Amino acid sequence: MSLVLADILAAARAIRGVAVRTPLVPSPHLSALAGQDFLLKLETTQPIGAFKLRGAANAILNLPAGVAGVTCCSTGNHGRGVAHAARARGLKAVVCMSSLVPQAKVDGIRALGAEVRITGRSQDEAQAESRRIAAEEGFVEISPFDDPHVIAGQGTIGLELMQDRPDLDMVLVPLSGGGLAAGIALAVKTIKPSARVIGVSMDRGAAMDASIRAGRPVEVEEVASLADSLGGGIGLDNRLSFPLCRDLLDDVVLVTETEIYRALQTLFYEDRMVAEGACVVGIAALQAGKLSRPRGPVATIVTGRNVDMTIFHRIMGGQDVTLGDLTIEGRAYAA
Ligand SMILES: *Cc1c(COP(=O)(O)O)cnc(C)c1O
């Protein structure tokens, strides 16, 4: 099936009342740096603290009556979105996760009424368990990114961006499985083909970037990152988000853990915002000089605020952070 703008318009109608229309606010500090208006799309203000509610709600609202329940695998925010949207529709939800997922995210999903099952050490293993539950227990599996309703739901962000700022020149989208980037690119490019949509990932374990380079979905080793929401594969049998990202994204830019660390400090100290590492990859790319010069306003998606606060406090204090085999050297914030 191919997705079109009409699917995104239908998603916008479907999710009204479950997901909110989020504000798009200027960052004076980042605008000065970019030499253009630099705007932040605050998905942190969604009821679950992340944009994933849009796609999950659209998928669940489009299910036929009489399904037993829904299941998914998730590094956290998709699980929250599915749990919240399932509860809103009175459906049972089972969320499968790998053991790499931070405890705060596991607790957050349980609090939304879903059952959590921890399996394996990678997103791919968690996904296999979710498939099994779907096949053997009669649940409907909701992919975090490779589902037409999920992509259309995330695409409503692109629609709102173009409604609020038709003059946008560049959109910086945090990129993992590519549901967000595919949906936003479809909306933005259909409405304004000259606008550039750029995916941004961390430089270790960026599965979509490796897949676009290889010309087909490939696996990458999953490693710890400050941008933990961007970890995981895109699925070797990816049908939708891979071809859409390959065909619609103008570029994919990669940022280092140190660049993510600094960008988290910038967003907090300059804009007074608490966000996950995954949200600031676009800001990190700007600060690191990794973007081509914008010809008009730039927007990035502040995708979620479900951050481990212990790590967040260390970063704001300029302390070292150790994640798995990686230590990021601390540095106090200086503009
Ligand atoms: C899921 C997620 C992303 C990436 O979305 P994809 O559709 O997987 O590319 C970015 N940021 C946050 C906070 C997320 O939860």
The ligand as a Tripos MOL2 file, in Angstrom:
@<TRIPOS>MOLECULE
LIG
   15    15     1     0     0
SMALL
NO_CHARGES

@<TRIPOS>ATOM
      1 C1         10.4370    6.7590   18.7080 C.3       1 LIG1
      2 C2         11.1300    8.0030   19.0180 C.ar      1 LIG1
      3 C3         11.8900    8.6670   18.0350 C.ar      1 LIG1
      4 C4         12.1220    8.1170   16.6400 C.3       1 LIG1
      5 O1         10.9560    7.7750   15.9270 O.3       1 LIG1
      6 P1         11.0050    6.6950   14.7400 P.3       1 LIG1
      7 O2          9.6640    6.7100   14.1440 O.co2     1 LIG1
      8 O3         11.3420    5.3640   15.3530 O.co2     1 LIG1
      9 O4         12.0970    7.1080   13.8050 O.co2     1 LIG1
     10 C5         12.4500    9.8820   18.3850 C.ar      1 LIG1
     11 N1         12.3230   10.4010   19.6310 N.ar      1 LIG1
     12 C6         11.6160    9.7940   20.5930 C.ar      1 LIG1
     13 C7         11.5070   10.4430   21.9390 C.3       1 LIG1
     14 C8         10.9980    8.5730   20.3250 C.ar      1 LIG1
     15 O5         10.2910    7.9750   21.2950 O.3       1 LIG1
@<TRIPOS>BOND
     1     1     2 1
     2     2     3 ar
     3     2    14 ar
     4     3     4 1
     5     3    10 ar
     6     4     5 1
     7     5     6 1
     8     6     7 2
     9     6     8 1
    10     6     9 1
    11    10    11 ar
    12    11    12 ar
    13    12    13 1
    14    12    14 ar
    15    14    15 1
@<TRIPOS>SUBSTRUCTURE
     1 LIG1         1 GROUP 0 **** ****
